[in-house]
Every structure is written in structure tokens, then in C-alpha cells.
Amino acid sequence: MVNNIASFMLRNSPLLKEWEKLNKRANRRLRKRNSLAHMTALHEPQDPSKSVLRPGLFDVVRTNMGTTSNKLNEKEVEEIRQSFSRLALDLEGFSEKIPPSEMLLPKPTT
């Protein structure tokens, strides 16, 4: 819904292209967030002081037939966290560029 409103309001603005790029990034982050939300945190058997995220036991699509390629270590989780932070900052910066709505809407004809 936010994308529909932003696309409509920015349809005649040079900001539309920037919004479309940010929206694509946000959607990728949304898919990553959804994937992370369904993962299970475990301690590494070789080193119990380290944790990993892996797909849940009943997630047959992401479990990938028992391979470990879908595990995320602490460094990878931190990189994902940083990508969310960068997106948040970019969205905040973009919001500061948006003029008041009355400047974006066509003036009514009388």
C-alpha cells in the first residue's frame, strides 16, 4: 500500500525513480526478514560459544535436504543487520526530500 501511495504521489516527480529503487531494496529486505524470522538459533557443535541460524526443522524448502549451505553464522547475521540499518537511513534521507503533498498534487482548475 505504501508503494502505491508513493508511486501515485511521486508520479510526476524526479523522486519516483529513487523511490522505485528504495522500494525494491525494501522488498528484498522484507523477504530476508521473513526468512530469518523462521530460522532456528543453534550453538555450533564444534564450538558451543558460537551460534548459527539455520532453517527450522520442518522448513523443507530452506533445509535443502540436510546440507549446511543455509546456515548463517554470526558475521553473516551482522552483515544482514547492517543492511537493514543502511536501508533505514536511506529511507529516512529519502523522506526528507519529499515535498509537502500539496506541492505534488495537481492544482484544481476552477
N, C-alpha and C positions, 0 to 999 in steps of 0.2 A: 504494500500500500504506500509506503514512504517513497518507493521508486516511482510509482505512478504519479504521485503528487509533485515530486521534484521534477520529473520529466515534463509534466504539464506546465508547471510554473516557470521552468527554465527553457521552454521550447524555442524561444526567440533570443536566448542569451548565449554568449560565447562560453558561459559556465557549463552548458549542457554536456559538452564532450568530457570535461573534467569530472562531472558528476557520474557519467556513464562508466568511466574508468574506476572511480571510487566504489561505485555500486558493484562492479564485477569483483573487486577485491573483497568487499564486504561479504558477498555471496560465497566466495571461496573460503573465507574465514568462518562463515556460518557452517559450511559443510565440515570443515576441520573441527570446529567446536562440537558439532553433533557426533562426530566420530570419537573425539576424546571423551565425551560425556558417557559413552557406553563401554569404555575401556576399564580394565581392572588393574589396580596398582599391586605390584608384587615385589618382593625382595629377590635380588639375584641369588641363585643357589650358591654360586662360586664366591660371592661377596655380599653377605647379608646387610652390609652398611649401604649398599647401592640399591636403588629402586628402579623398576621399569614399569611402563604401562604396556599392556597387551590387550588384544581384543578379548571380550568376555568369553567364557567357555562355550556359551550357546550361540555365539555370533559366527555361524558357519561361513558367511561370506568373507569376513575380515580375518578369520583364524587361518585361512589359507592352508588348510589340510595339515596343520601342525608345524609349519615352518616358523622360524623366528623372525622373518623379514618384517613382520608388522609390529614388532616391539619398538617402543620408544624409550630411549634412555633419558637420564636427567638433562643432559646437554640439549637433546632434541626437543624436549618439553620446554626448556628455557628459550630456545630459538622460536618456538611457536608462540610463547607468551610475549616475546619481544615483537613478533609480527602483529599481534593483537594491539599492543601499545602503540606501534607506529601507525596502524590504521586509525586508532582513536585520535591520535594527534593530527593526522591528515584530515580526518572528518571535522575535527574542531576548527582547523585552519580554513577548511573549505566553507564552513558555516559562517565564518566571519566575512567572507567575500560576498555572501548573498545579500542583495539589497532588500529593503522592505517590500512586502508583497505588492503594495500599491504601485511600485515602480516596475514590476514585472507584468502586471495585468494591462491589457489594452484600455485606453481611456474610453469611457462610454460616449457614444455620439448622441447629441441632443437635437 
